[in-house]
Amino acid sequence: MFEKSLDAVKNFFKTRRIGFYFTMVAVILAVVQLIIYSIAFNDVLYVQYRSTAAIVCSSLAIVLGVLLSCTRWTERCAPAAVALLELLAFLFFIRDGYWYFTTQFFAGVTWTAIVATYYGYLVSIVMFVVILALSVASMYLKQGKAPEAKNTNAEEVTA
């Protein structure tokens, strides 16, 4: 029983290509980003800038990215789902943090203002951009190898 499961897992990863791994790295980074975002914006001073919609979209991106990557029929949809939902999460993040950005950069965008920006914003922005780049790149890469066709003919073709 255990050996069959182990063989199935080995076979699953043998049939994966680089696009699958790009998608999984994007999903793992989305998990990290979601944890950092949830911790950073749980602070009393910044809880008003937390976006529940961004958290929901990121969570859906993680779940759909994993679930859609598991089958051969839906694996091509996984990077698009991650990209779309993470883009929505990023837009909700910007929408709910808009007033923070307007007060932070009121005097203009300077290095002093960027360095003084709350770490939750800086890390989240960098993570969102990296996740979006990986998921968009993985849309153009193959997710899995085509299954090998088995010869059902009893006769061999000889030349």
Secondary structure, 3 states (H helix, E strand, C coil): CHHHHHHHHHHHHHCECHHHHHHHHHHHHHHHHHHHHHHHCCCCCCHHHCCHHHHHHHHHHHHHHHHHHCCCCCCCCHHHHHHHHHHHHHHHHHHHHHHHHHHHCCCCCCHHHHHCCCHHHHHHHHHHHHHHHHHHHHHCCCCECCCCCCCCCCCCCCC
